[in-house]
Amino acid sequence: MGNRKTRIGQVISDKMEKTVVVVVETKNKHPLYRKTVSHARKYKAHDEGNTCRVGDVVKVIETRPFSKGKHWRVEQVLSRGEITGKELAESKKDDSELYQA
């Protein structure tokens, strides 16, 4: 079996059951203009214990497909994100606005 790919990223959504969305940002130089360009890629990762929260920095590893779009698994939580009460209140307010319409 070959080496599995690993990525380090930040959890941006934990609203699904046993699944988190992790954003991985990379920076590369543009081949012609030599300017540093940042790219962001989102991965859905399996979180067996529902332990990850928004803002956590996690290490994800490539694995067998769990579903159509989920091919990664959370291997380790590197650091816990700190979400303030204000951010939590804003996120709940945004959710309530969606249901009002």
Buried (B, 14 or more C-beta within 10 A) or exposed (E): EEEEEEBBBBBBBBEEEEBBBBBBEEEEEEEEEEEEEEEEEEBBBBBEEEEBBBBBBBBBBBBEEBEEEBBBBBBEBEEEBEEEEEEEEEEEEEEEEEEEE
